């Protein structure tokens, strides 16, 4: 018979290990992707990729500081066995993330359409690919952003093992997909789609696993509470 103390230690160890694996996969995507693409894309395509990916990465700054807030609030409600409030926190957080998506995507489209005005030296040979790849890559960065918020919910519940493996697999898939697309096509659009698609699939599965909680979510006062904690 496993004692309560042993169960807590085992839970802590398994969650910590899963979180480390997810962090390693995320770090590989960040560190290894530029290294691989520098060798697989042409000089012109890679120069354009560095510019568009650097611009798309600014999306990460719109996380609103939700991750620590969601994790702490969920942990508190789980500790008091308040399942309704736990459900409301993740629903409210995803609603706020939805607002971020609604704001970011139109701006990305506007920037993409006007990119030649910002960077007149951008070669015409990669212009259209750059414009499409930029918007697609922004979608991938938004998927990472929302996935991190969902992971904060699972961290608060100390249920990180399966979600961490899922997120880690999606980010490794994004790395391998982008590398393969660059090697076989040397095309920014195809490379960005190969990078983004696994991230969107991973996010979709994460949210699908929350379908029970989200189906019961009917809106609450948690959004103002979360925003207050952000300040």
Secondary structure by P-SEA (a helix, b strand, c coil): cccaaaaaaaaaaaaaaaaaaaaaaaaaaacaaaaaaaacccaaaaaaaaaaaaaaaccccccccaaaaaaaaaaaaaaacaaaaaaaaaaaaaaaaaaaaaacaaaaaaaaaacccccccccccaaaaaaaaaaaaaaaaaaaaaaaaaaaaaaaacccaaaaaaaaaaaaaaaaaaaaaaaccccaaaaaaaacaaaaaaaaaaaaaaaaaaaaccccaaaaaaaaaac
